[in-house]
Amino acid sequence: MNPHARLGAFLRARRAQLTPRECGLPDTGSGRRVAGLRREEVARLAAISVDYYTRLEQGRVRASAPVLATLTRALRLDEDQQSYLYELAGRGDDRPRRRRPAERPRPAMRRLLDQLTHTPALVLGERLDILAWNQAAVALYTDFSTLPPDRRNYVDLLFTDPAVRGMHRDWEHDARDALAALRMEAAADPDDPHLARLVGELISRDPDFGTWWAEHRVVTATYGTKRYRHPLVGDLTLDCDTWAGPDGSGQRLMVLTAEPGTPSHDALRILGSWTARPPARNTAKGGTPRQPGHLPRQ
């Protein structure tokens, strides 16, 4: 059986599995010689001619990508069936991307966050989304739980949040490194629509981002030093280390520490003592972000 004939066989089989009622069509219940939908009904649902649809089922014409898109809706195809339809039609590259489920922090990383009481730590996912955090990170940066989920992104905050941006004493260096890491994400999945939207918004909101994005600089550094000016405890110099999860998910644990006995180490302990309560979770609804150092009431 040639590919067009296999496509036709699949279309016939699928329409036989559906009823007019399932597809929002009136079911007269009379004059139906076969189970399922008629060709005329599928053609009407897909907004194509009956003759064209008939030729598709007979394997006498190659389906275009727009027609396949309408057929997936008309025939109520799930994601696996959609992929199969596009492969049969020889248009695998045209099929819609699968919806990826929302990223969740790995349980082991979540437990690590809960145990790091005096050490700011974040779980970063794809596109450097902030998936989880501990209370020390809230005290250092901002209360992430008050941000809308689509704003919980490390690069977004670094470029567009005045308070987070202002506390970085070496903002240009840190911002360029974060952007370069995001560039690596783009290389790994250039067709990611969420990444494209994030980059487009940042280019429109910050001219520096657009200029640096065009440079195509990339970086994979997993450690470095960050210098902050915190409104409550003053200047801090922290070591920033990032560990990738062992499961290949792309999730990373970012931890900020200070050398024991230094003013920065003492400052972190002070912040930790002020925020000694159960760690903030990333399930709260969006709201107005707090300033760095604006601690939640006990």
Residue pairs with C-beta under 8 A, 6 or more apart in sequence:
1 9
2 59
3 88
3 89
3 90
4 59
4 60
4 61
4 62
5 59
6 88
7 56
7 59
7 63
7 85
7 88
7 89
8 56
8 57
8 58
8 59
10 84
10 85
10 88
11 42
11 56
11 57
11 71
11 75
12 57
14 75
14 77
14 81
15 36
15 37
15 38
15 39
15 41
15 42
15 75
16 34
16 35
16 36
16 37
17 36
18 36
18 37
18 75
18 76
19 27
19 36
19 37
20 26
20 27
20 37
20 41
21 27
22 76
23 37
23 41
23 45
23 74
23 76
25 37
25 41
25 44
25 45
32 38
37 45
39 50
39 53
39 54
39 57
40 50
42 53
42 71
42 74
42 75
43 49
43 50
43 52
43 53
45 73
45 74
45 75
46 53
46 67
46 70
46 71
46 73
46 74
47 70
48 67
48 70
52 61
52 67
55 61
56 63
56 67
62 89
62 90
63 71
63 89
63 91
65 91
65 94
68 85
68 86
68 89
68 91
68 94
68 95
69 96
71 77
71 85
72 81
72 82
72 85
75 81
77 85
79 98
79 99
82 95
82 96
83 92
83 95
85 95
86 92
86 94
86 95
87 95
97 191
97 193
103 125
103 126
103 129
103 131
103 251
104 131
105 113
105 123
105 125
105 131
105 132
105 251
105 282
106 123
106 245
106 247
106 249
106 251
109 123
109 132
109 245
109 251
109 253
110 123
110 132
112 121
112 253
113 121
113 123
113 132
113 133
113 134
113 279
114 134
114 279
116 134
116 136
116 255
117 134
117 135
117 136
117 272
117 276
118 136
118 268
118 269
118 271
118 272
119 134
119 136
119 255
119 256
119 257
119 268
119 272
120 134
120 136
120 137
120 139
120 140
120 141
120 238
120 255
120 256
120 268
121 133
121 134
121 136
121 137
121 253
121 254
121 255
121 256
122 130
122 132
122 133
122 137
122 154
122 253
122 254
123 130
123 131
123 132
123 133
123 251
123 252
123 253
123 254
124 130
124 131
124 154
124 242
124 251
124 252
124 253
124 254
125 131
125 249
125 250
125 251
125 252
126 185
126 189
126 192
126 195
126 250
127 153
127 155
127 182
127 185
127 192
127 194
127 195
127 198
128 153
128 154
128 155
128 178
128 181
128 182
128 185
129 152
129 153
129 154
130 144
130 152
130 153
130 154
130 157
130 282
131 152
131 251
131 282
132 281
132 282
133 144
133 279
133 280
133 282
134 279
134 280
135 272
135 275
135 276
135 277
135 278
135 279
135 280
136 268
136 271
136 272
136 275
137 144
137 256
138 144
138 145
138 275
138 280
138 295
138 296
139 271
139 272
139 274
139 275
139 293
139 295
140 228
140 230
140 256
140 271
140 292
141 157
141 164
141 167
141 292
142 157
142 161
142 163
142 164
142 289
142 290
142 291
142 292
142 294
143 280
143 289
143 290
143 294
143 296
144 152
144 280
144 282
145 280
145 281
145 282
145 283
145 284
146 284
146 286
146 287
146 288
146 289
146 290
147 286
147 287
147 289
148 286
149 286
151 157
151 286
151 289
152 282
153 198
154 178
155 178
155 179
155 181
155 182
155 198
155 202
156 198
156 201
156 202
157 164
157 165
158 164
158 165
158 168
158 171
158 174
158 175
158 178
159 165
159 175
159 202
159 205
159 206
159 208
159 209
160 202
160 205
160 206
161 289
163 289
163 291
163 292
164 292
165 171
165 175
166 229
167 228
167 229
167 230
167 231
167 292
168 174
168 175
168 226
168 227
168 228
169 227
169 228
169 229
169 235
170 226
170 227
172 208
174 226
175 208
175 212
176 212
176 217
177 219
177 221
177 224
179 209
179 212
179 213
179 217
180 217
180 218
180 219
181 218
181 219
181 220
182 195
182 199
183 213
183 216
183 217
183 218
184 218
184 219
184 220
185 192
185 195
186 192
186 195
186 199
187 218
189 195
199 213
202 209
202 210
202 213
203 209
203 210
203 213
222 241
222 242
222 243
222 244
223 239
223 240
223 241
223 242
224 239
224 240
225 237
225 238
225 239
225 240
226 237
226 238
226 240
226 256
227 235
227 236
227 237
227 238
228 235
228 236
228 237
228 238
229 235
229 236
230 236
230 267
230 271
230 292
230 293
231 291
231 292
231 293
232 271
232 274
232 293
232 295
233 267
233 270
233 271
233 293
234 267
235 263
235 264
236 258
236 263
236 264
236 267
236 268
237 258
237 262
237 264
238 256
238 257
238 258
238 264
238 268
239 256
239 257
239 258
239 259
240 254
240 255
240 256
241 254
241 255
241 257
242 252
242 253
242 254
242 255
243 252
243 253
243 255
244 250
244 251
244 252
245 251
245 252
245 253
257 268
258 264
258 265
258 267
258 268
259 265
271 293
274 295
275 295
275 296
277 296
277 298
280 296
290 296
